[in-house]
C-alpha cells in the first residue's frame, strides 16, 4: 500500500506542478485526437446523413460495414497504417510515418465509422415531418441537410464525443505508427505504458490519471447527452 500511496503522491505533485513532460504528452494527445475527430466529422457527418436519407445501391452494406468497423482493434488499424506509410508502402513517399500526422490518420480511421454510424442513427430516427416541413417551406437541398443536422444535433454531438473518447485513449495506433518518440509522437497512453515499463511508476500513474480525467470528462458529457436525447425533439 505504501508503494501505491507514494506513487499517488508523486503523481499528484507532477500534475499540480505542471511537469513539462506530462503536459507535453497531454497536449499532444488532445490535439492529435481533436484533429482526427475534426476530419472524421467533415467526412462522416455528410456520409451518415446520406445513409439516413438517400436510397442507393449498396447502402445497407455500407451501414453494416460502418457499424462493424466501430469494433476494429486499434492494433489492427495501426498495422494497416504502418503498411501504407512505410517506405515500401503506397504512401511511403509522404514520409509521415513516425510523425504525429500518421497517428492522426490512424485515429481518423477509428473515429470515422463511429461518426458515420451514430450520425446515421440520429438522423434516421427523426420524424419524417422534419424533411417534409422544410421542403414545404421551400428549403433547398443544402438547407434541408442543415435542418436534419440541427434537429439531430444531440446525436451528432454524441457521435463526436464518443469518437474523441475512443481516439484519446487508444494505444495501438500511436505506438505502431508514431513510435512513442518523446517530444515528437508520445501521447499520454504511450507515455504511461513506457514509464511503467521503465519502473517509473509515479510518472506513469500521473499520465494515466490525466488520461483518466480526460476520458471521464468526455464520458460524463456522453452520459448527459444520452439522457437529454429522448426529450430533445
C-alpha positions as CSV (number, residue, x, y, z in Angstrom):
1,X,0.0,0.0,0.0
2,X,2.9,2.4,0.7
3,X,4.1,1.8,-2.8
4,X,0.8,2.8,-4.3
5,X,0.3,5.8,-1.8
6,X,3.8,7.2,-2.6
7,X,3.1,6.7,-6.3
8,X,-0.2,8.7,-6.0
9,X,1.5,11.5,-4.0
10,X,4.3,11.8,-6.6
11,X,1.8,11.6,-9.4
12,X,-0.2,14.5,-7.8
13,X,3.0,16.5,-7.5
14,X,3.9,16.0,-11.2
15,X,0.4,17.1,-12.2
16,X,0.0,20.1,-10.0
17,X,3.5,21.4,-10.6
18,X,2.8,21.2,-14.3
19,X,5.6,18.8,-15.2
20,X,6.7,19.7,-18.8
21,X,6.9,16.1,-20.0
22,X,3.4,15.2,-18.6
23,X,1.8,18.3,-20.1
24,X,3.6,17.8,-23.4
25,X,2.2,14.3,-23.8
26,X,-1.3,15.5,-22.6
27,X,-1.3,18.4,-25.2
28,X,-0.2,16.1,-28.0
29,X,-2.9,13.6,-27.1
30,X,-5.6,16.2,-27.2
31,X,-4.6,18.0,-30.4
32,X,-4.0,14.7,-32.3
33,X,-7.4,13.3,-31.3
34,X,-9.1,16.6,-32.0
35,X,-7.6,16.8,-35.5
36,X,-8.6,13.2,-36.2
37,X,-12.2,13.7,-35.0
38,X,-12.5,17.1,-36.8
39,X,-11.5,15.4,-40.1
40,X,-13.9,12.5,-39.3
41,X,-16.7,14.9,-38.8
42,X,-16.1,16.6,-42.1
43,X,-16.3,13.2,-43.8
44,X,-18.6,11.2,-41.5
45,X,-21.5,13.6,-40.9
46,X,-22.4,14.0,-44.6
47,X,-22.0,10.3,-45.1
48,X,-24.2,9.5,-42.1
49,X,-26.8,11.9,-43.4
50,X,-26.7,10.4,-46.9
51,X,-27.1,6.9,-45.5
52,X,-30.1,8.0,-43.5
53,X,-31.9,10.0,-46.2
54,X,-30.8,8.6,-49.6
55,X,-31.5,5.2,-51.1
56,X,-28.7,3.8,-53.3
57,X,-27.2,0.5,-54.3
58,X,-25.0,-1.0,-51.5
59,X,-26.5,1.4,-48.8
60,X,-27.2,-1.5,-46.4
61,X,-23.7,-2.9,-46.9
62,X,-22.2,0.4,-46.1
63,X,-24.3,0.7,-42.9
64,X,-23.3,-2.8,-41.7
65,X,-19.7,-2.2,-42.6
66,X,-19.5,1.1,-40.7
67,X,-21.1,-0.5,-37.6
68,X,-18.7,-3.4,-37.7
69,X,-15.7,-1.1,-38.1
70,X,-16.5,0.5,-34.8
71,X,-15.1,-2.6,-33.1
72,X,-11.9,-3.0,-35.1
73,X,-8.9,-3.3,-32.7
74,X,-6.6,-0.3,-32.7
75,X,-3.6,-2.5,-33.1
76,X,-5.0,-3.8,-36.4
77,X,-5.6,-0.2,-37.6
78,X,-2.0,0.6,-36.6
79,X,-0.6,-2.3,-38.6
80,X,-2.6,-1.3,-41.7
81,X,-1.4,2.3,-41.4
82,X,2.2,1.1,-41.0
83,X,1.9,-1.0,-44.1
84,X,0.6,2.0,-46.0
85,X,3.0,4.6,-44.8
86,X,6.3,2.7,-44.5
87,X,8.9,3.3,-47.2
88,X,7.7,0.3,-49.2
89,X,4.1,1.2,-48.9
90,X,1.9,3.0,-51.4
91,X,2.1,6.3,-49.4
92,X,5.7,5.9,-48.3
93,X,6.9,9.0,-50.3
94,X,4.8,11.2,-48.0
95,X,7.3,10.3,-45.2
96,X,4.8,10.8,-42.4
97,X,5.5,7.5,-40.6
98,X,6.7,8.2,-37.0
99,X,5.1,11.6,-37.1
100,X,2.0,12.9,-35.3
101,X,0.2,13.1,-38.7
102,X,0.5,9.3,-39.1
103,X,-1.3,9.0,-35.7
104,X,-3.9,11.5,-36.9
105,X,-4.7,9.3,-39.9
106,X,-4.9,6.2,-37.8
107,X,-7.2,7.8,-35.3
108,X,-9.3,9.2,-38.2
109,X,-9.9,5.6,-39.3
110,X,-11.0,4.8,-35.7
111,X,-13.3,7.8,-35.5
112,X,-14.9,7.8,-38.9
113,X,-17.1,4.7,-38.6
114,X,-18.3,5.9,-35.2
115,X,-19.4,9.2,-36.5
116,X,-21.0,7.7,-39.6
117,X,-22.9,5.1,-37.7
118,X,-24.1,7.3,-34.9
119,X,-25.0,10.2,-37.2
120,X,-26.9,7.8,-39.4
121,X,-28.9,6.6,-36.3
122,X,-29.6,10.1,-35.1
123,X,-30.9,11.4,-38.5
124,X,-32.8,8.2,-39.3
125,X,-34.7,8.4,-36.0
126,X,-36.0,11.9,-36.8
127,X,-39.7,12.4,-37.5
128,X,-40.3,12.3,-41.3
129,X,-42.2,15.6,-41.0
130,X,-38.9,17.4,-40.4
131,X,-37.9,17.0,-44.0
132,X,-41.4,17.4,-45.3
133,X,-41.8,20.7,-43.4
134,X,-38.5,22.0,-44.7
135,X,-39.4,21.1,-48.3
136,X,-42.8,22.7,-47.9
137,X,-41.2,25.9,-46.7
138,X,-39.1,26.0,-49.9
139,X,-35.8,24.9,-48.4
140,X,-33.2,23.7,-50.9
141,X,-31.2,20.5,-50.6
142,X,-28.4,22.1,-48.5
143,X,-30.9,23.9,-46.3
144,X,-32.8,20.6,-45.7
145,X,-29.5,18.9,-44.8
146,X,-28.7,21.7,-42.3
147,X,-32.1,21.2,-40.8
148,X,-31.6,17.4,-40.4
149,X,-28.2,18.0,-38.7
150,X,-29.7,20.8,-36.5
151,X,-32.6,18.5,-35.4
152,X,-30.2,15.6,-34.7
153,X,-27.6,17.8,-33.0
154,X,-27.6,15.9,-29.8
155,X,-26.9,12.6,-31.6
156,X,-24.2,14.2,-33.7
157,X,-22.6,15.7,-30.6
158,X,-22.8,12.2,-29.0
159,X,-21.1,10.7,-32.0
160,X,-18.3,13.3,-31.9
161,X,-17.6,12.8,-28.2
162,X,-17.7,9.0,-28.5
163,X,-15.2,9.2,-31.3
164,X,-13.0,11.5,-29.3
165,X,-13.0,9.2,-26.3
166,X,-12.1,6.3,-28.5
167,X,-9.2,8.2,-30.0
168,X,-7.7,9.9,-27.0
169,X,-7.4,6.6,-25.0
170,X,-6.1,4.4,-27.8
171,X,-2.6,2.9,-27.6
172,X,-2.1,0.6,-30.7
173,X,-2.1,3.2,-33.4
174,X,0.1,5.7,-31.5
175,X,2.6,3.1,-30.6
176,X,2.9,1.4,-34.1
177,X,2.9,4.4,-36.5
178,X,4.1,7.0,-34.0
179,X,6.9,5.1,-32.4
180,X,6.4,6.7,-29.0
181,X,9.1,9.3,-29.6
182,X,9.4,11.7,-26.6
183,X,8.8,15.3,-27.6
184,X,7.5,14.2,-31.0
185,X,4.9,11.5,-31.1
186,X,4.5,10.5,-27.5
187,X,0.9,10.6,-26.2
188,X,-0.5,10.1,-22.7
189,X,-1.3,6.4,-23.4
190,X,2.1,5.5,-24.9
191,X,4.0,7.6,-22.3
192,X,2.1,5.9,-19.4
193,X,3.0,2.5,-20.8
194,X,6.6,3.4,-21.4
195,X,7.1,4.9,-17.9
196,X,5.6,1.9,-16.2
197,X,7.8,-0.5,-18.2
198,X,10.8,1.6,-17.0
199,X,9.8,1.3,-13.4
200,X,8.8,5.0,-13.2
201,X,5.5,4.1,-11.5
202,X,4.7,7.7,-10.4
203,X,5.2,9.3,-13.8
204,X,3.2,6.6,-15.5
205,X,0.5,7.0,-12.9
206,X,0.4,10.8,-13.4
207,X,-0.1,10.3,-17.1
208,X,-2.7,7.6,-16.5
209,X,-4.6,9.9,-14.1
210,X,-4.6,12.7,-16.7
211,X,-5.8,10.3,-19.3
212,X,-8.5,9.1,-17.0
213,X,-9.7,12.6,-16.2
214,X,-10.0,13.4,-19.9
215,X,-11.8,10.1,-20.6
216,X,-14.2,10.6,-17.6
217,X,-14.9,14.2,-18.7
218,X,-15.9,13.0,-22.1
219,X,-17.9,10.1,-20.7
220,X,-19.8,12.5,-18.5
221,X,-20.7,14.6,-21.5
222,X,-21.8,11.5,-23.4
223,X,-24.0,10.4,-20.5
224,X,-25.6,13.8,-20.2
225,X,-26.3,13.9,-23.9
226,X,-27.7,10.4,-23.7
227,X,-30.2,11.4,-21.1
228,X,-31.2,14.6,-22.9
229,X,-31.6,13.0,-26.4
230,X,-35.1,11.4,-25.9
231,X,-36.5,14.8,-25.0
232,X,-34.6,17.0,-27.5
233,X,-37.1,16.5,-30.3
